[in-house]
Amino acid sequence: MPTDVQEACFEAGIKFGSLYHQFAGTPVSPESADSLARAIEESIENQPHCTDVTVEPRMDVLQAAIDAGDAEYTEFTGRFAEVSLTVEYEDWTVEAGMEMDGEYPLMRLVSVERRG
């Protein structure tokens, strides 16, 4: 059986998997980026054990991608946002984040702490 801390870390991974695969490919523009970010936050915060999600659009990267294309929007991918989330499971709090590692959106644990 997994330990509580392992379950907490697993839950963080599940949240990121859901976040990324649910929203990847969504049409996004500078005008819609903030509303998409809020929708992502609210959607993922609905999941069990998730207490906070922050999605910060990277407007400069988004605008550059649009400028390089033929349309006034592009498809959402991890390179267009910095994401952090918090999971609380039993006595554990897990902070996780997503940031770019070269051209790859890397999701990683930031901290794992026992509460109380």
C-alpha positions as CSV (number, residue, x, y, z in Angstrom):
1,M,0.0,0.0,0.0
2,P,1.3,3.5,-0.8
3,T,2.0,5.8,2.1
4,D,0.1,9.0,2.7
5,V,3.0,11.1,1.3
6,Q,3.2,8.9,-1.8
7,E,-0.6,9.4,-2.3
8,A,-0.2,13.2,-1.9
9,C,2.5,13.3,-4.6
10,F,0.4,11.0,-6.9
11,E,-2.5,13.3,-6.5
12,A,-0.4,16.3,-7.6
13,G,0.6,14.3,-10.7
14,I,-3.0,13.4,-11.5
15,K,-3.9,17.1,-11.3
16,F,-1.2,18.0,-13.8
17,G,-2.1,15.2,-16.1
18,S,-5.7,16.3,-16.1
19,L,-4.8,20.0,-16.5
20,Y,-2.4,19.5,-19.4
21,H,-4.4,16.9,-21.4
22,Q,-7.8,18.5,-20.8
23,F,-6.7,22.0,-22.1
24,A,-3.9,21.3,-24.6
25,G,-5.1,22.3,-28.0
26,T,-7.6,24.9,-26.7
27,P,-7.6,27.9,-29.0
28,V,-6.0,30.8,-27.2
29,S,-5.2,34.4,-28.0
30,P,-3.9,37.3,-25.8
31,E,-7.5,38.5,-25.4
32,S,-8.7,35.1,-24.1
33,A,-5.6,33.9,-22.2
34,D,-6.7,35.3,-18.8
35,S,-10.2,33.8,-19.1
36,L,-8.7,30.4,-20.1
37,A,-6.3,30.6,-17.2
38,R,-9.2,31.2,-14.8
39,A,-11.1,28.3,-16.3
40,I,-8.2,26.0,-15.9
41,E,-7.7,27.0,-12.3
42,E,-11.4,26.6,-11.4
43,S,-11.6,23.2,-13.2
44,I,-8.6,21.7,-11.5
45,E,-9.5,23.1,-8.1
46,N,-12.7,21.0,-8.3
47,Q,-10.6,17.8,-8.0
48,P,-10.3,16.1,-4.7
49,H,-7.4,17.2,-2.4
50,C,-6.5,20.2,-4.6
51,T,-6.6,23.4,-2.6
52,D,-5.0,25.9,-5.0
53,V,-4.1,26.3,-8.6
54,T,-2.5,29.3,-10.2
55,V,-2.1,29.7,-14.0
56,E,-0.1,32.7,-15.2
57,P,-0.2,33.2,-19.0
58,R,3.1,34.0,-20.6
59,M,1.8,36.7,-22.9
60,D,5.1,37.5,-24.5
61,V,5.5,33.9,-25.7
62,L,1.9,33.7,-26.7
63,Q,2.1,36.8,-28.8
64,A,5.3,35.7,-30.4
65,A,3.7,32.4,-31.5
66,I,0.7,34.3,-32.9
67,D,3.0,36.7,-34.7
68,A,4.8,33.8,-36.3
69,G,1.6,32.1,-37.5
70,D,-1.2,32.8,-39.9
71,A,-4.1,33.2,-37.5
72,E,-5.0,35.5,-34.6
73,Y,-4.8,32.7,-32.1
74,T,-2.8,29.5,-31.4
75,E,-3.4,26.3,-29.5
76,F,-2.7,26.2,-25.8
77,T,0.4,24.3,-24.8
78,G,2.5,24.3,-21.6
79,R,4.9,26.9,-23.1
80,F,2.2,29.5,-22.8
81,A,1.7,29.4,-19.0
82,E,3.5,28.9,-15.7
83,V,1.4,26.8,-13.4
84,S,1.6,26.0,-9.7
85,L,-0.8,23.9,-7.6
86,T,-1.2,22.7,-4.0
87,V,-2.5,19.3,-2.9
88,E,-3.4,18.5,0.7
89,Y,-3.8,14.8,1.5
90,E,-4.1,13.6,5.1
91,D,-1.2,15.3,7.0
92,W,0.8,16.3,3.8
93,T,0.9,19.4,1.7
94,V,2.5,19.1,-1.8
95,E,3.4,22.1,-3.9
96,A,4.0,21.3,-7.6
97,G,4.8,23.5,-10.6
98,M,5.1,23.5,-14.3
99,E,7.8,25.4,-16.2
100,M,9.6,25.1,-19.4
101,D,12.8,23.0,-19.6
102,G,14.0,24.0,-23.0
103,E,11.1,23.3,-25.3
104,Y,9.5,20.8,-22.9
105,P,6.9,21.8,-20.2
106,L,8.4,20.1,-17.1
107,M,6.0,19.3,-14.2
108,R,7.8,18.8,-10.9
109,L,7.4,18.7,-7.1
110,V,8.5,21.9,-5.5
111,S,7.9,20.9,-1.9
112,V,6.5,18.1,0.2
113,E,5.8,19.0,3.8
114,R,4.0,17.4,6.8
115,R,1.4,19.6,8.3
116,G,0.9,19.9,12.1
